[in-house]
């Protein structure tokens, strides 16, 4: 079972957006001035009151991640106040990675400088595409010039750890523009996600009505492979299915999710994993504020520790990483023998060269990454 003494990750959910993207299914909300203040007040109250598992001693933190929504709609003072609250409640390691997701065009140079002064040392820029026509087609409120300006301002201020999100499978996709633009920006980290549409989002409804044409699966996988291969020339190593980084710039916070390390989430819909127990907050921001005001907590569901389930989760999250998982560590930590329990179902993937077992380590090959969901179904 994970130990409470392991350094924690902190996730802070900011649900507000200047507009809701038609492909997004995250817990978001349009900006509402007075309610934003209520939400931030509730968020800080939840952080101050955090006592997971009855813990009384100081908890050490080495990563803080502002996600959303669009955290960059917050002012620098609002980010600073939230970080001051986290520092009051937790012991923050000197080298803590403090990340903030940012939509181009939402934070000017002065605001970026304020984030940096408050302690933010990593930006995650949600570009999605470096083609202006594609950005319009997917309802983004920024153009390529705003992405370039964000990088230019961030570098001038002193940010030396910047991620750029891109997506493949978009309408009108032009991967050459994306890769040329990526090379010019030279991020330390890049994420390449395949567009997946939940049934309730507007783009999915438009597609079902025949009003939206998207690239087929073959084209999308080819785009993913081309993007993956191009990362090598940019010195970005493929360390997780969708993520690439220069040496030393892997996302510390996301690695906690993929390596079964503890983290605490604050805000609407935020998930936590502490001492082997998973728990998460209510999804609605309004309901979140209401519950915090009533009791200081907004937990909706708690899943107690169950070794076999945790072992399965560790496998399908750990196998997202290029280095895979250690079978010995899984057995030591959870008392589950991976090959005894799953070996028969894994063997066809091994025979096809999609999964590799060597030196007690199980991992997906590059070809295996393309069918990862089929492999992960073994553990569900």
C-alpha positions in Angstrom: 0.0 0.0 0.0 1.3 3.5 -0.8 2.7 5.2 2.3 1.4 8.5 3.7 5.1 9.5 4.1 5.6 9.7 0.3 5.7 13.2 -1.1 2.3 14.3 -2.2 1.1 15.9 -5.3 -1.6 18.6 -5.0 -4.2 19.1 -7.7 -6.2 22.3 -7.7 -9.3 22.4 -10.0 -10.3 25.8 -11.5 -13.5 25.1 -13.5 -13.9 28.5 -15.1 -13.5 29.1 -18.8 -14.0 32.2 -21.0 -15.9 29.8 -23.3 -16.6 26.0 -23.3 -14.8 24.2 -26.1 -17.2 22.0 -28.1 -15.1 18.9 -27.6 -14.6 19.3 -23.9 -16.2 16.9 -21.3 -14.3 18.1 -18.2 -16.0 19.7 -15.2 -16.1 23.3 -16.4 -18.2 26.4 -15.9 -18.6 29.8 -17.7 -17.1 32.7 -15.8 -19.5 34.4 -13.3 -17.8 37.2 -11.3 -19.5 36.8 -7.9 -19.6 33.0 -8.0 -15.9 32.9 -8.8 -15.1 34.6 -5.5 -17.4 32.2 -3.7 -15.7 29.2 -5.3 -12.2 30.4 -4.5 -13.2 31.1 -0.9 -14.5 27.5 -0.7 -11.4 26.1 -2.3 -9.1 27.8 0.2 -11.3 26.6 3.1 -11.1 23.0 1.8 -7.3 23.2 1.6 -7.0 24.6 5.1 -9.2 21.9 6.5 -7.5 19.0 4.7 -6.8 16.1 7.1 -6.7 13.0 5.0 -6.8 9.7 6.9 -6.9 11.6 10.2 -3.3 12.8 9.5 -2.2 15.5 12.0 1.5 15.8 11.1 2.8 18.1 8.3 2.5 16.5 4.9 5.3 17.1 2.4 4.4 18.2 -1.1 6.7 18.2 -4.2 4.2 19.0 -7.0 1.3 21.4 -7.3 -0.9 21.5 -10.4 -3.5 24.0 -11.4 -5.9 22.3 -13.8 -9.3 23.1 -15.3 -11.2 24.5 -16.8 -8.8 27.4 -17.5 -6.7 28.3 -14.5 -5.2 31.2 -16.5 -8.4 33.2 -16.1 -7.3 33.8 -12.6 -5.3 36.9 -11.7 -1.8 36.6 -10.4 -3.0 37.7 -7.0 -5.6 34.9 -6.9 -3.0 32.3 -7.8 -0.7 33.7 -5.2 -3.4 33.5 -2.5 -4.1 29.9 -3.3 -0.4 29.0 -3.2 -0.1 30.8 0.1 -2.9 28.7 1.5 -1.2 25.5 0.3 2.1 26.6 1.8 0.3 27.3 5.1 -1.2 23.9 5.3 1.6 21.7 3.8 5.3 21.4 3.9 6.4 22.5 0.4 9.7 21.0 -0.9 12.2 23.7 -2.2 12.2 22.1 -5.7 8.4 21.7 -5.9 7.1 21.7 -9.5 4.3 24.2 -9.7 2.3 23.9 -12.9 -0.5 26.0 -14.3 -2.6 25.2 -17.4 -3.0 28.2 -19.7 -5.1 29.0 -22.7 -3.3 31.4 -25.1 -4.8 34.8 -25.0 -6.1 34.6 -21.4 -3.0 35.8 -19.6 -0.9 38.8 -20.7 2.8 39.3 -20.0 2.1 41.1 -16.7 -0.1 38.3 -15.5 2.5 35.7 -16.5 5.1 37.6 -14.6 2.8 37.6 -11.6 2.4 33.9 -11.8 6.1 33.4 -12.0 6.6 35.7 -8.9 4.0 33.7 -7.0 6.0 30.5 -7.5 4.6 29.0 -10.7 7.6 27.4 -12.5 5.9 25.3 -15.2 3.3 26.3 -17.8 1.1 23.9 -19.8 -0.1 25.7 -22.9 -3.3 24.4 -24.4 -2.6 25.1 -28.0 -4.3 22.0 -29.5 -3.2 23.0 -33.1 -0.8 25.4 -34.8 -3.1 25.9 -37.7 -5.5 28.9 -37.5 -8.2 27.3 -39.6 -8.2 24.2 -37.4 -8.4 26.3 -34.3 -11.5 28.0 -35.6 -13.1 24.7 -36.6 -12.8 23.3 -33.0 -14.1 26.5 -31.4 -10.9 27.8 -29.8 -10.9 31.5 -28.8 -7.3 32.1 -29.8 -5.2 31.9 -32.9 -1.6 30.7 -33.7 -0.3 34.2 -32.9 -1.5 34.0 -29.3 0.3 30.7 -28.9 3.5 32.2 -30.2 3.1 35.3 -28.0 2.5 33.2 -24.9 5.8 31.4 -25.5 7.6 34.6 -26.3 6.4 36.3 -23.1 7.0 33.2 -21.0 10.6 32.9 -22.1 11.2 36.6 -21.6 9.9 36.4 -18.0 12.0 33.4 -17.2 9.9 30.3 -17.6 12.2 27.4 -18.5 9.7 24.6 -18.3 6.8 24.9 -20.8 4.6 22.2 -22.2 2.5 22.5 -25.4 -0.6 20.4 -25.9 -1.5 19.3 -29.4 -4.3 17.1 -30.7 -4.6 14.8 -33.7 -7.8 13.7 -35.4 -9.1 17.3 -35.8 -11.2 18.6 -38.7 -9.0 20.0 -41.4 -5.9 18.8 -39.7 -2.5 19.9 -41.2 0.1 18.1 -39.3 3.0 19.7 -41.2 2.0 23.1 -39.8 1.8 21.7 -36.3 5.2 20.1 -36.4 6.9 23.1 -38.0 5.4 25.4 -35.4 6.3 23.0 -32.6 9.9 23.0 -33.8 10.0 26.8 -33.8 8.6 27.0 -30.2 11.0 24.4 -28.8 9.0 23.4 -25.7 10.6 21.3 -23.0 7.6 19.1 -23.0 4.9 18.2 -25.5 1.7 16.2 -25.3 -0.1 14.7 -28.3 -3.6 13.6 -27.6 -6.0 11.8 -30.0 -9.4 13.5 -30.2 -12.0 11.5 -28.3 -15.5 12.8 -28.1 -17.9 12.0 -25.3 -21.4 11.5 -26.6 -22.8 14.5 -24.8 -20.4 17.2 -26.2 -21.5 19.5 -29.1 -18.9 18.2 -31.5 -20.1 14.6 -31.1 -23.7 15.7 -31.7 -22.6 17.6 -34.9 -20.8 14.6 -36.1 -23.7 12.3 -35.5 -26.0 14.6 -37.5 -23.5 14.5 -40.4 -22.6 18.2 -40.0 -19.0 17.5 -39.1 -16.4 15.4 -40.9 -13.4 14.1 -38.9 -10.4 12.2 -40.1 -10.9 8.4 -40.0 -9.1 6.2 -37.5 -6.3 5.2 -39.9 -5.5 8.8 -40.7 -5.5 9.7 -37.0 -3.2 6.9 -36.0 -0.8 7.8 -38.9 -0.8 11.4 -37.6 -0.1 10.3 -34.1 2.8 8.2 -35.4 4.2 11.0 -37.5 4.1 13.4 -34.5 5.7 10.8 -32.3 8.5 10.2 -34.7 9.1 13.9 -35.2 9.7 14.4 -31.5 13.1 12.7 -31.7 14.6 15.5 -33.8 13.4 18.0 -31.1 15.1 16.0 -28.4 11.8 15.1 -26.8 11.8 11.5 -25.6 8.6 9.4 -25.7 8.1 8.6 -22.0 4.3 8.0 -21.9 1.7 7.2 -24.5 0.8 10.9 -25.1 3.8 12.7 -23.6 7.3 13.6 -24.7 10.0 15.5 -22.8 13.6 16.6 -22.8 15.7 14.9 -20.1 14.7 16.1 -16.7 11.4 17.7 -17.9 8.9 14.9 -17.5 5.7 16.0 -15.7 6.3 15.3 -12.1 2.7 15.6 -11.2 1.4 13.3 -13.9 4.0 10.7 -13.0 2.3 10.5 -9.6 -0.9 9.3 -11.4 1.1 6.7 -13.5 3.3 5.4 -10.7 0.8 4.9 -7.9 2.0 7.8 -5.7 -0.3 9.8 -3.4 -2.0 13.0 -4.3 -4.7 15.2 -3.0 -7.2 17.1 -5.1 -9.1 20.3 -4.2 -12.1 21.8 -5.9 -15.1 20.5 -7.8 -14.6 17.0 -9.3 -11.1 16.8 -7.9 -9.8 13.3 -7.2 -7.5 12.2 -4.4 -5.4 9.0 -3.7 -4.0 8.7 -0.2 -2.9 5.7 1.8 -4.4 3.4 -0.8 -7.8 5.0 -0.7 -9.4 6.9 -3.6 -12.0 9.6 -3.0 -13.3 12.5 -5.1 -15.4 15.6 -4.8 -18.8 16.4 -6.3 -18.7 17.5 -9.9 -20.9 20.6 -9.9 -19.0 23.8 -8.8 -22.2 25.1 -7.2 -22.8 22.0 -5.3 -19.1 21.9 -4.3 -19.4 25.4 -2.7 -22.6 24.4 -1.0 -21.1 21.3 0.6 -17.9 23.1 1.7 -20.0 25.8 3.3 -22.1 23.1 5.1 -19.3 20.9 6.4 -15.9 21.9 5.1 -15.7 18.9 2.8 -17.3 18.0 -0.6 -16.4 14.3 -1.0 -18.9 12.4 -3.1 -17.4 8.9 -3.2 -14.7 7.0 -1.4 -13.2 3.7 -2.5 -11.3 1.8 0.3 -8.1 0.0 -0.4 -8.5 -3.4 -2.2 -5.1 -5.0 -3.2 -6.2 -6.7 -6.4 -8.1 -3.7 -7.7 -5.1 -1.4 -6.9 -2.7 -3.8 -8.6 -4.9 -3.7 -11.8 -5.0 0.1 -11.7 -1.2 0.2 -11.2 -0.8 -2.0 -14.3 -3.0 -0.1 -16.7 -1.6 3.3 -15.5 2.0 2.1 -15.3 1.9 0.6 -18.7 1.2 4.0 -20.2 4.9 4.8 -19.5 7.6 3.7 -21.9 9.5 2.0 -19.2 6.5 -0.1 -18.1 6.1 -1.7 -14.7 8.2 -3.9 -12.5 6.4 -7.2 -11.8 8.4 -7.7 -8.6 7.3 -4.3 -7.3 3.6 -5.1 -8.1 3.8 -8.4 -6.2 5.7 -6.8 -3.2 3.3 -3.9 -3.0 0.0 -5.7 -3.6 0.6 -9.4 -3.1 -0.5 -10.1 -6.7 1.5 -12.2 -9.2 0.9 -10.5 -12.5 1.8 -13.4 -14.8 -0.2 -15.9 -12.7 -3.2 -13.7 -12.8 -3.0 -12.2 -16.3 -0.3 -14.1 -18.1 -2.7 -16.2 -20.3 -4.5 -13.1 -21.5 -1.3 -11.2 -22.1 0.4 -13.9 -24.1 -1.3 -13.1 -27.5 -0.1 -9.5 -27.2 3.4 -10.7 -26.4 3.3 -13.0 -29.4 2.3 -10.1 -31.7 5.2 -7.9 -30.4 2.8 -5.5 -28.7 3.8 -6.3 -25.1 7.4 -7.1 -24.0 8.5 -8.9 -20.9 12.2 -8.7 -20.1 14.2 -8.7 -16.9 11.1 -8.8 -14.8 9.7 -5.7 -16.5 6.4 -5.5 -18.5 6.0 -2.8 -21.0 4.2 -1.9 -24.2 6.2 -1.6 -27.4 5.8 1.4 -29.7 3.3 -0.7 -31.7 1.6 -1.7 -28.5 0.9 2.0 -27.6 -1.4 2.1 -30.7 -3.6 -0.6 -29.2 -3.1 0.2 -25.6 -6.9 0.3 -24.8 -7.2 -3.4 -25.9 -4.3 -4.3 -23.6 -5.7 -2.4 -20.7 -9.0 -4.2 -20.9 -7.2 -7.2 -19.6 -7.0 -5.5 -16.2 -10.5 -4.1 -16.0 
